[in-house]
Amino acid sequence: MEKHGIITKVSGPLIVAKNMESVQVYDVVRVSNRHLIGEVLELRGDLASIQVYEETAGIGPGEPVFFTNEPLSVELGPGLISGIFDGIERPLDKIYEAYGQGIPLGVDVPKLDRNKIWEFKATVSVGDFVSAGDIIGTVEESETVLHKIMVPPNKKGKVTFIESGNFTIDQVVCKLGYLDETLELKMLQTWPVRKKRPYQAKLAPTKPMVTGQRVIDTLFPIAIGGIAAIPGPFGSGKTVVQHQLAKWADADIIVYIGCGERGNEMTDVLMEFPELKDPRTGQSLMKRTVLIANTSNMPVAAREASIYTGITIAEYYRDMGYKVAIMADSTSRWAEALREMSSRLEEMPGEEGYPAYLGSRIAEFYERAGMVECLGSDERIGAITAIGAVSPPGGDTSEPVSQATLRIVKVFWGLSASLAYKRHFPAIDWLKSYSLYDDQMSEYFNSNVDKNWSHHVQFVMSLLQEESSLQEIVRLVGLDALGATDRLKLLTAQMIREDYLHQNAFHPVDTYASLQKQFKLLSLILKFNELGNEAITDGKSYKNIENLSVRERIGRFKYVEEKDIDKETASIIEDMETEFSMLTKE
């Protein structure tokens, strides 16, 4: 690196330097003799505004700026899975091993391990013609992830050399000849984080991402390749919902971005994920997870890059044909980093001081999700499902970050402080939340679970809406003012809330419910409602209906193991019909 620029001004993480004519916007530079990592945000003549991703205390005017003439990029290759990186993909575990607890300024550690030996198995032969996205070999990255080594975008040629064997990621494993050029391929690729990775075509979502969380799968489903937001106030359970989705959702790879959250929350993730068993493989959940930790005590500027780092890694695994789920916790902290950098650049502020381009930046992130036909000749389908937590102050979703997010996402899981205070988790408010994938997903559920799925869901939603109106009447004039039919509606709605929508994330059985179990439990509650209405019509006492012992069995159904649900369902229905037949008339 040749010395070119000279610092003229330092303002926190923002540095202004002169003699910068030869750099471009988004180029990476090294600031001062400490070689701090920075990124060029703005150019005005020979002056450049640089966003520095490390602490700038002690740096002043007159110090040098070194050019790399490369954009901010991530390294992609074997070694990402189970990795713990900061916002600019520096491996935190390697830094800890080399330097201890603190991250030294200007530390230069390879993003991916250059010394680890991987067993490469070639899948093409000499003489084959390959182009962008074609798989030339595979590596067993972990017990659960087969890493596919692909031809980089915009590259093609005839294979002139390839061999299976043990290699490091920067050794040549394949050579391509095209016209008069020879291209050497390694297992390592680099990719600029702010640039989307290419694909053949974007596809419409058709299947739900089954999460095992009843309130999500039944009422507000998300599609594979969909985008969702979880806004909610402090303490309403955003992080636990994301942990549940990371563990149980129908995804091959999890990319978890701790973006500006408190250090103890990221510590929980680091402590819990290695201990959690992946329900599909029995291995540690970390064997298919990439963690990006950029906590609130780390430099603000790096927080802005962490989202792009995460989505680029997710795109890389998507290109292999995997279903990737990316969890961003939380995009509000990321937006705050944007606001701070924008104010230091002295840009015209938008609403509440956020930059005017906040909406377009959030859209850029979410639009990189989706289901796509990947590059390559084997017609692979890959998907990224993006789920972003939003932390509006006081739970007020009218603030700019929430509103900008809601304009883009298709699923809104609004968390409620009042539900959280009642210890009802997940605290997803069924009166505020919505899913725009409902129509497509209903077709899937009706075909693959039961033809009555969408009918049951519509009944539940209308009943919960009606319960809200009836509760207003009860608060004004008391429960005794309601007739038996309305009181049965309240009772059924209570069963739906307490026995169905409430789910214990820490219970070994209740933490996950298959679609079949969800449907059977819902059918039992609706069967109770149906028989109750018939009994009321027949003049039976509502008080006796309310006290039927079968209600308790329905409430315990969610703790029944999957293998026993058919037997238990038949037994409960038999008992229910017997008990209703024995009711006496008023």
C-alpha positions as CSV (number, residue, x, y, z in Angstrom):
1,M,0.0,0.0,0.0
2,E,1.3,3.4,-1.0
3,K,0.7,6.5,1.2
4,H,-1.6,8.9,-0.6
5,G,-4.0,10.8,1.6
6,I,-3.6,13.1,4.6
7,I,-6.1,13.4,7.4
8,T,-7.5,17.0,7.8
9,K,-10.3,16.5,10.3
10,V,-11.5,13.8,12.8
11,S,-15.1,13.7,14.1
12,G,-15.6,10.5,16.0
13,P,-15.8,7.6,13.5
14,L,-15.8,10.1,10.6
15,I,-12.5,11.3,9.1
16,V,-11.9,13.8,6.3
17,A,-8.7,13.4,4.3
18,K,-7.2,15.3,1.3
19,N,-5.2,14.1,-1.7
20,M,-7.8,11.4,-2.3
21,E,-8.4,11.9,-6.1
22,S,-7.5,8.3,-6.9
23,V,-10.0,6.5,-4.6
24,Q,-13.6,5.6,-5.3
25,V,-16.7,5.7,-3.1
26,Y,-16.9,2.5,-1.0
27,D,-13.2,1.8,-1.3
28,V,-11.5,0.4,1.8
29,V,-8.6,2.5,3.2
30,R,-6.3,2.1,6.1
31,V,-6.3,5.1,8.4
32,S,-3.1,6.4,10.2
33,N,0.0,4.4,11.0
34,R,-2.2,2.1,13.1
35,H,-3.9,0.9,9.9
36,L,-7.5,1.3,11.1
37,I,-10.0,-0.1,8.6
38,G,-12.2,2.6,7.0
39,E,-14.5,3.0,4.0
40,V,-14.9,6.0,1.7
41,L,-18.5,7.3,2.0
42,E,-18.2,10.6,0.0
43,L,-15.9,12.3,-2.4
44,R,-15.7,16.1,-3.0
45,G,-12.8,17.0,-5.3
46,D,-9.7,15.7,-3.6
47,L,-11.5,15.5,-0.2
48,A,-12.9,12.1,1.0
49,S,-15.2,11.4,4.0
50,I,-14.1,8.1,5.5
51,Q,-16.2,5.9,7.8
52,V,-13.8,4.2,10.2
53,Y,-14.8,0.9,11.7
54,E,-12.6,1.1,14.8
55,E,-12.0,3.5,17.7
56,T,-10.4,6.8,16.4
57,A,-9.3,8.2,19.7
58,G,-5.8,9.6,19.5
59,I,-5.8,10.1,15.8
60,G,-5.4,13.7,14.5
61,P,-4.8,15.8,11.4
62,G,-1.6,15.2,9.4
63,E,-1.6,11.4,9.7
64,P,-1.6,9.3,6.6
65,V,-4.3,7.4,4.8
66,F,-3.3,4.3,2.9
67,F,-5.2,3.1,-0.2
68,T,-6.2,-0.5,-1.0
69,N,-8.2,0.3,-4.2
70,E,-10.7,-2.4,-3.3
71,P,-14.3,-2.2,-2.0
72,L,-15.4,-3.5,1.4
73,S,-15.6,-7.2,0.7
74,V,-16.2,-10.5,2.6
75,E,-14.3,-13.7,2.1
76,L,-16.5,-16.7,1.1
77,G,-15.4,-20.3,1.4
78,P,-15.2,-23.2,3.8
79,G,-14.8,-22.1,7.4
80,L,-17.8,-19.7,7.6
81,I,-20.1,-22.2,9.3
82,S,-19.7,-22.2,13.1
83,G,-17.7,-18.9,12.8
84,I,-18.2,-15.9,15.0
85,F,-17.4,-12.7,13.2
86,D,-17.6,-9.0,13.9
87,G,-19.4,-6.6,11.6
88,I,-16.6,-6.5,9.0
89,E,-16.1,-10.3,9.1
90,R,-13.1,-10.4,11.4
91,P,-13.1,-13.7,13.3
92,L,-13.6,-12.9,17.0
93,D,-12.5,-16.3,18.2
94,K,-9.1,-16.1,16.4
95,I,-8.6,-12.5,17.6
96,Y,-9.3,-13.7,21.2
97,E,-6.8,-16.6,20.8
98,A,-4.1,-14.3,19.5
99,Y,-4.7,-11.1,21.5
100,G,-7.0,-11.9,24.5
101,Q,-10.2,-10.1,25.4
102,G,-9.7,-6.7,23.8
103,I,-9.7,-6.2,20.0
104,P,-6.4,-4.3,19.2
105,L,-6.7,-1.3,16.9
106,G,-5.7,-2.1,13.3
107,V,-5.6,-5.8,14.0
108,D,-5.1,-7.7,10.8
109,V,-6.2,-11.3,11.1
110,P,-7.3,-13.3,8.0
111,K,-11.1,-13.5,7.8
112,L,-11.0,-17.2,7.0
113,D,-8.4,-19.6,8.3
114,R,-5.6,-20.0,5.8
115,N,-3.9,-23.0,7.5
116,K,-6.9,-25.3,8.0
117,I,-6.8,-28.3,5.6
118,W,-10.1,-29.2,3.8
119,E,-10.8,-32.4,1.9
120,F,-11.9,-31.3,-1.6
121,K,-13.8,-33.8,-3.8
122,A,-14.0,-32.8,-7.4
123,T,-17.3,-33.2,-9.2
124,V,-16.2,-32.3,-12.7
125,S,-13.4,-33.7,-15.0
126,V,-10.7,-32.4,-17.2
127,G,-12.3,-31.4,-20.5
128,D,-15.7,-30.4,-19.1
129,F,-16.9,-26.9,-19.9
130,V,-18.2,-25.0,-16.8
131,S,-19.6,-21.5,-16.4
132,A,-20.6,-19.1,-13.6
133,G,-22.3,-20.9,-10.7
134,D,-21.4,-24.5,-11.8
135,I,-20.2,-26.7,-8.9
136,I,-16.7,-28.0,-9.5
137,G,-16.3,-29.8,-6.1
138,T,-17.6,-30.2,-2.6
139,V,-16.1,-29.9,0.9
140,E,-17.6,-31.4,4.1
141,E,-17.7,-28.1,6.0
142,S,-19.5,-29.5,9.1
143,E,-21.4,-32.6,9.9
144,T,-24.6,-31.1,8.5
145,V,-23.4,-28.7,5.7
146,L,-21.9,-29.8,2.4
147,H,-20.0,-26.8,1.1
148,K,-20.3,-26.6,-2.7
149,I,-17.3,-24.9,-4.5
150,M,-18.7,-22.9,-7.4
151,V,-17.3,-21.1,-10.4
152,P,-17.3,-17.4,-9.5
153,P,-19.8,-15.1,-11.3
154,N,-18.7,-13.9,-14.8
155,K,-16.1,-16.8,-15.1
156,K,-16.3,-19.7,-17.5
157,G,-14.0,-22.1,-19.4
158,K,-12.9,-25.6,-20.1
159,V,-11.4,-27.5,-17.2
160,T,-7.7,-28.1,-17.9
161,F,-6.7,-29.2,-14.4
162,I,-8.7,-30.4,-11.3
163,E,-7.9,-32.9,-8.6
164,S,-9.4,-34.2,-5.4
165,G,-7.3,-34.0,-2.3
166,N,-6.5,-32.0,0.9
167,F,-6.0,-28.3,0.3
168,T,-6.1,-25.0,2.2
169,I,-8.7,-22.4,0.9
170,D,-6.1,-20.3,-1.0
171,Q,-4.5,-23.2,-2.9
172,V,-5.5,-23.7,-6.6
173,V,-7.9,-26.7,-6.9
174,C,-8.9,-26.1,-10.6
175,K,-7.8,-24.4,-13.7
176,L,-10.0,-23.2,-16.6
177,G,-8.9,-22.4,-20.1
178,Y,-10.9,-19.8,-22.0
179,L,-9.6,-18.4,-25.3
180,D,-6.0,-17.6,-24.5
181,E,-6.5,-17.1,-20.8
182,T,-5.9,-19.5,-17.9
183,L,-8.1,-19.0,-14.8
184,E,-7.0,-20.4,-11.5
185,L,-9.9,-21.3,-9.1
186,K,-9.4,-21.6,-5.3
187,M,-12.0,-22.6,-2.7
188,L,-11.9,-19.0,-1.5
189,Q,-13.9,-16.2,-3.2
190,T,-14.3,-12.5,-2.2
191,W,-17.4,-10.4,-2.9
192,P,-18.2,-6.7,-2.3
193,V,-20.8,-6.6,0.5
194,R,-22.8,-3.8,-1.0
195,K,-23.3,-5.6,-4.3
196,K,-26.0,-8.2,-4.8
197,R,-24.8,-11.7,-5.9
198,P,-26.3,-12.5,-9.3
199,Y,-28.8,-15.3,-10.1
200,Q,-30.8,-16.5,-13.1
201,A,-34.3,-15.5,-12.0
202,K,-36.3,-14.6,-9.0
203,L,-39.3,-16.9,-8.2
204,A,-42.6,-16.3,-6.5
205,P,-42.8,-17.9,-3.0
206,T,-45.0,-21.0,-3.0
207,K,-44.2,-22.9,0.3
208,P,-44.4,-21.8,3.9
209,M,-41.3,-21.8,6.1
210,V,-42.7,-24.0,8.8
211,T,-41.5,-22.7,12.2
212,G,-43.3,-25.0,14.6
213,Q,-44.7,-21.9,16.4
214,R,-48.5,-22.1,16.3
215,V,-49.3,-18.4,16.2
216,I,-47.0,-17.9,13.3
217,D,-47.7,-21.0,11.2
218,T,-51.5,-20.9,11.7
219,L,-52.3,-17.2,11.7
220,F,-49.4,-15.3,10.2
221,P,-47.3,-17.7,8.0
222,I,-44.1,-16.7,6.3
223,A,-43.0,-18.1,2.9
224,I,-39.7,-19.6,2.2
225,G,-37.9,-16.7,0.6
226,G,-40.2,-14.2,2.4
227,I,-39.5,-11.2,4.5
228,A,-40.8,-10.4,8.0
229,A,-40.4,-7.8,10.7
230,I,-40.8,-8.4,14.5
231,P,-41.4,-5.0,16.1
232,G,-41.9,-4.8,19.8
233,P,-40.9,-2.9,23.0
234,F,-38.1,-3.9,25.4
235,G,-38.9,-7.2,27.1
236,S,-41.6,-8.4,24.7
237,G,-39.6,-11.4,23.5
238,K,-38.2,-10.4,20.1
239,T,-34.9,-12.2,20.8
240,V,-36.6,-15.4,22.1
241,V,-38.8,-15.5,18.9
242,Q,-35.7,-15.2,16.7
243,H,-33.9,-17.9,18.7
244,Q,-37.0,-20.2,18.2
245,L,-37.0,-19.5,14.5
246,A,-33.3,-20.1,14.2
247,K,-33.7,-23.5,16.0
248,W,-36.9,-24.8,14.4
249,A,-37.5,-23.0,11.1
250,D,-37.4,-24.9,7.9
251,A,-34.0,-23.6,6.8
252,D,-30.6,-25.3,6.0
253,I,-28.4,-22.4,7.1
254,I,-28.9,-19.8,9.8
255,V,-27.1,-16.4,9.6
256,Y,-27.7,-14.5,12.9
257,I,-26.7,-10.9,13.0
258,G,-26.5,-9.3,16.5
259,C,-26.6,-5.7,15.2
260,G,-26.2,-3.2,18.0
261,E,-27.9,-5.3,20.7
262,R,-26.5,-5.4,24.2
263,G,-23.5,-7.6,24.7
264,N,-25.3,-10.0,27.1
265,E,-27.9,-10.8,24.4
266,M,-25.1,-11.9,22.1
267,T,-23.5,-13.8,24.9
268,D,-26.8,-15.7,25.4
269,V,-26.6,-16.7,21.7
270,L,-23.0,-17.7,21.9
271,M,-23.7,-19.8,25.0
272,E,-27.0,-21.3,23.9
273,F,-26.5,-22.1,20.2
274,P,-23.6,-24.6,20.7
275,E,-25.7,-26.4,23.4
276,L,-28.9,-26.5,21.4
277,K,-29.4,-29.7,19.5
278,D,-30.4,-29.3,15.8
279,P,-33.8,-31.2,15.8
280,R,-33.2,-32.5,12.3
281,T,-29.6,-33.8,12.7
282,G,-29.1,-34.2,16.4
283,Q,-25.9,-32.1,16.0
284,S,-25.1,-28.8,17.7
285,L,-27.1,-25.9,16.1
286,M,-23.8,-24.1,15.5
287,K,-23.0,-26.7,12.9
288,R,-25.2,-24.8,10.4
289,T,-25.0,-21.3,11.9
290,V,-22.9,-18.2,11.1
291,L,-22.9,-15.6,13.9
292,I,-22.1,-11.9,13.3
293,A,-21.7,-10.1,16.6
294,N,-21.7,-6.4,16.5
295,T,-22.8,-5.3,20.0
296,S,-23.7,-1.9,21.3
297,N,-20.3,-1.3,22.8
298,M,-18.5,-1.9,19.5
299,P,-17.8,1.0,17.0
300,V,-21.1,2.4,15.7
301,A,-19.8,2.6,12.1
302,A,-19.1,-1.2,11.9
303,R,-22.8,-1.8,12.8
304,E,-23.8,-0.3,9.5
305,A,-21.6,-2.8,7.6
306,S,-22.7,-5.9,9.7
307,I,-26.1,-6.1,7.9
308,Y,-24.4,-6.2,4.5
309,T,-21.8,-8.7,5.7
310,G,-24.6,-11.0,6.9
311,I,-26.7,-10.8,3.7
312,T,-23.7,-11.4,1.4
313,I,-22.8,-14.6,3.4
314,A,-26.5,-15.6,3.1
315,E,-26.5,-15.1,-0.7
316,Y,-23.4,-17.2,-1.0
317,Y,-25.1,-20.2,0.7
318,R,-28.3,-19.5,-1.3
319,D,-26.3,-19.8,-4.5
320,M,-25.4,-23.4,-3.4
321,G,-29.1,-24.2,-3.5
322,Y,-29.7,-24.0,0.3
323,K,-32.6,-22.4,2.2
324,V,-31.1,-19.7,4.3
325,A,-32.8,-17.8,7.2
326,I,-31.1,-14.5,8.2
327,M,-32.0,-13.0,11.5
328,A,-31.2,-9.3,12.1
329,D,-31.4,-8.2,15.7
330,S,-32.1,-5.3,15.4
331,T,-32.5,-3.1,12.4
332,S,-33.3,-0.2,14.6
333,R,-29.8,-0.1,16.0
334,W,-28.5,-0.3,12.4
335,A,-30.7,2.7,11.5
336,E,-29.3,4.6,14.4
337,A,-25.8,4.0,13.1
338,L,-27.0,5.4,9.7
339,R,-28.4,8.4,11.5
340,E,-25.1,9.1,13.4
341,M,-23.0,8.8,10.2
342,S,-25.4,11.0,8.3
343,S,-25.3,13.7,10.9
344,R,-21.5,13.7,10.9
345,L,-21.6,14.0,7.1
346,E,-23.8,17.1,7.7
347,E,-26.5,15.7,5.3
348,M,-30.0,17.1,5.3
349,P,-31.9,15.1,8.0
350,G,-35.2,13.5,7.4
351,E,-37.9,12.6,10.0
352,E,-36.6,12.3,13.6
353,G,-33.0,13.0,12.4
354,Y,-32.8,9.8,10.3
355,P,-31.3,10.3,6.8
356,A,-33.7,10.9,4.0
357,Y,-32.5,7.7,2.3
358,L,-33.4,5.5,5.3
359,G,-36.3,3.8,3.5
360,S,-34.3,2.9,0.4
361,R,-31.4,1.5,2.5
362,I,-33.9,-0.8,4.4
363,A,-35.5,-1.8,1.1
364,E,-32.0,-2.7,-0.3
365,F,-31.4,-5.1,2.5
366,Y,-34.8,-6.8,2.4
367,E,-34.9,-7.0,-1.4
368,R,-31.8,-9.2,-1.3
369,A,-34.0,-11.9,0.2
370,G,-36.2,-14.1,-1.9
371,M,-36.3,-17.5,-3.7
372,V,-34.2,-17.7,-6.8
373,E,-33.1,-20.0,-9.6
374,C,-29.3,-20.0,-9.0
375,L,-26.6,-19.6,-11.5
376,G,-25.3,-22.9,-12.9
377,S,-26.4,-25.6,-15.3
378,D,-28.1,-27.9,-12.7
379,E,-31.2,-25.6,-12.1
380,R,-30.6,-25.2,-8.3
381,I,-33.2,-23.3,-6.3
382,G,-32.0,-21.4,-3.3
383,A,-33.8,-19.0,-0.9
384,I,-33.1,-16.4,1.7
385,T,-35.8,-15.7,4.3
386,A,-35.1,-12.4,6.1
387,I,-36.5,-11.7,9.5
388,G,-35.6,-8.4,11.1
389,A,-36.4,-7.4,14.7
390,V,-37.3,-3.7,15.1
391,S,-37.0,-2.0,18.5
392,P,-39.2,1.1,18.4
393,P,-38.9,3.3,21.5
394,G,-41.7,2.4,23.8
395,G,-43.2,0.0,21.2
396,D,-44.4,3.0,19.1
397,T,-44.5,1.6,15.6
398,S,-45.3,5.0,14.1
399,E,-41.6,6.0,14.3
400,P,-39.6,6.1,11.0
401,V,-37.7,2.8,11.1
402,S,-40.9,0.8,11.8
403,Q,-42.8,2.6,9.1
404,A,-40.1,2.2,6.5
405,T,-39.9,-1.5,7.3
406,L,-43.6,-2.0,7.1
407,R,-43.7,-0.5,3.6
408,I,-41.4,-3.4,2.5
409,V,-42.0,-6.5,4.5
410,K,-44.9,-8.9,3.8
411,V,-45.3,-10.3,7.3
412,F,-45.7,-8.2,10.5
413,W,-45.4,-10.0,13.8
414,G,-46.3,-7.1,16.2
415,L,-45.2,-7.9,19.7
416,S,-47.4,-6.6,22.5
417,A,-46.1,-5.3,25.9
418,S,-49.5,-6.1,27.5
419,L,-49.3,-9.8,26.4
420,A,-45.7,-10.0,27.6
421,Y,-46.7,-8.6,31.0
422,K,-49.4,-11.3,31.2
423,R,-46.7,-13.9,30.5
424,H,-48.3,-14.8,27.2
425,F,-45.5,-15.8,24.9
426,P,-44.9,-15.6,22.0
427,A,-46.4,-12.1,22.6
428,I,-47.5,-11.7,19.0
429,D,-50.6,-9.5,19.0
430,W,-53.2,-11.3,16.8
431,L,-55.2,-8.1,16.3
432,K,-52.3,-6.0,14.9
433,S,-50.2,-8.6,13.1
434,Y,-50.7,-9.8,9.5
435,S,-49.2,-11.9,6.7
436,L,-49.6,-11.0,3.0
437,Y,-48.6,-14.6,2.1
438,D,-51.9,-15.9,3.5
439,D,-53.6,-16.8,0.2
440,Q,-50.7,-18.7,-1.3
441,M,-49.9,-20.5,2.0
442,S,-53.5,-21.5,2.5
443,E,-53.5,-23.4,-0.7
444,Y,-50.4,-25.3,0.5
445,F,-51.9,-26.0,3.9
446,N,-55.2,-27.2,2.4
447,S,-53.4,-29.5,0.1
448,N,-50.7,-30.9,2.4
449,V,-52.3,-30.8,5.9
450,D,-56.1,-30.8,5.7
451,K,-58.7,-29.4,3.3
452,N,-60.3,-27.6,6.3
453,W,-57.2,-25.7,7.3
454,S,-58.1,-22.2,5.9
455,H,-61.7,-22.6,7.1
456,H,-60.5,-23.2,10.6
457,V,-58.0,-20.3,10.4
458,Q,-60.7,-17.9,9.2
459,F,-63.1,-19.0,12.0
460,V,-60.3,-18.4,14.6
461,M,-59.5,-14.9,13.3
462,S,-63.1,-13.8,13.3
463,L,-63.7,-15.3,16.7
464,L,-60.6,-13.4,18.2
465,Q,-61.9,-10.2,16.6
466,E,-65.4,-10.8,18.1
467,E,-63.8,-11.6,21.5
468,S,-62.3,-8.1,21.5
469,S,-65.7,-6.5,21.0
470,L,-67.4,-8.7,23.6
471,Q,-64.6,-7.8,26.1
472,E,-65.5,-4.2,25.7
473,I,-69.2,-5.0,26.7
474,V,-68.0,-7.1,29.6
475,R,-65.8,-4.2,30.9
476,L,-68.8,-1.9,30.7
477,V,-71.7,-3.9,32.0
478,G,-70.3,-7.2,33.3
479,L,-70.2,-10.8,32.2
480,D,-73.7,-11.6,33.3
481,A,-75.1,-9.3,30.6
482,L,-74.0,-11.7,27.9
483,G,-76.2,-14.5,26.7
484,A,-75.0,-18.2,26.7
485,T,-73.9,-18.1,23.0
486,D,-71.7,-15.1,23.5
487,R,-70.3,-16.5,26.7
488,L,-69.4,-19.7,24.8
489,K,-67.6,-17.5,22.2
490,L,-65.5,-15.9,25.0
491,L,-64.8,-19.4,26.4
492,T,-63.6,-20.7,23.0
493,A,-61.5,-17.6,22.4
494,Q,-59.9,-18.1,25.8
495,M,-59.1,-21.7,24.9
496,I,-57.6,-20.6,21.6
497,R,-55.5,-18.0,23.4
498,E,-54.3,-20.0,26.4
499,D,-54.2,-23.6,24.9
500,Y,-53.3,-22.8,21.3
501,L,-51.5,-19.5,20.8
502,H,-49.6,-19.6,24.1
503,Q,-46.5,-21.7,23.6
504,N,-43.6,-22.5,26.0
505,A,-40.3,-22.1,24.2
506,F,-38.5,-23.9,27.1
507,H,-40.8,-26.9,27.3
508,P,-39.2,-30.0,25.6
509,V,-42.4,-30.9,23.8
510,D,-44.3,-27.7,23.5
511,T,-41.4,-25.8,22.0
512,Y,-42.2,-27.2,18.6
513,A,-45.6,-28.3,17.1
514,S,-45.8,-30.0,13.7
515,L,-48.5,-28.7,11.2
516,Q,-50.5,-32.0,11.9
517,K,-50.4,-31.4,15.6
518,Q,-51.4,-27.8,15.2
519,F,-54.4,-28.7,13.1
520,K,-55.5,-31.5,15.5
521,L,-55.4,-29.2,18.5
522,L,-57.3,-26.5,16.7
523,S,-59.9,-29.0,15.5
524,L,-60.4,-30.2,19.1
525,I,-61.1,-26.6,20.3
526,L,-63.5,-25.9,17.4
527,K,-65.2,-29.3,18.0
528,F,-65.8,-28.2,21.6
529,N,-67.3,-25.0,20.3
530,E,-69.5,-26.8,17.8
531,L,-70.8,-29.2,20.4
532,G,-71.2,-26.4,22.9
533,N,-73.4,-24.4,20.5
534,E,-75.5,-27.5,19.8
535,A,-76.0,-28.1,23.5
536,I,-77.0,-24.4,24.1
537,T,-79.5,-24.7,21.2
538,D,-80.8,-27.8,22.9
539,G,-81.4,-25.9,26.1
540,K,-78.4,-27.3,28.1
541,S,-76.8,-25.3,30.9
542,Y,-73.8,-23.1,29.9
543,K,-72.4,-23.4,33.4
544,N,-72.2,-27.2,32.9
545,I,-70.5,-26.7,29.5
546,E,-67.9,-24.4,31.1
547,N,-67.1,-27.0,33.8
548,L,-66.6,-30.0,31.6
549,S,-63.5,-31.9,32.5
550,V,-62.6,-32.5,28.8
551,R,-61.5,-28.8,28.6
552,E,-58.5,-29.7,30.8
553,R,-57.5,-32.6,28.5
554,I,-57.7,-30.2,25.5
555,G,-55.4,-27.8,27.3
556,R,-52.9,-30.5,28.0
557,F,-52.9,-31.7,24.4
558,K,-50.0,-29.4,23.4
559,Y,-47.7,-31.4,25.8
560,V,-48.6,-34.7,24.0
561,E,-45.6,-36.1,22.0
562,E,-46.0,-36.1,18.2
563,K,-46.1,-40.0,18.0
564,D,-49.2,-40.1,20.3
565,I,-51.3,-37.3,18.8
566,D,-53.6,-39.5,16.7
567,K,-54.4,-41.8,19.6
568,E,-54.9,-38.8,22.0
569,T,-57.1,-36.9,19.5
570,A,-59.5,-39.9,19.1
571,S,-59.6,-40.4,22.9
572,I,-60.4,-36.7,23.6
573,I,-63.2,-36.6,20.9
574,E,-64.8,-39.7,22.3
575,D,-64.7,-38.3,25.9
576,M,-66.0,-34.9,24.6
577,E,-69.0,-36.5,22.8
578,T,-69.8,-38.6,25.9
579,E,-69.6,-35.6,28.3
580,F,-71.8,-33.4,26.1
581,S,-74.4,-36.2,25.7
582,M,-74.6,-36.4,29.5
583,L,-75.4,-32.7,30.0
584,T,-78.8,-32.0,31.6
585,K,-81.2,-29.3,30.4
586,E,-81.7,-26.1,32.3
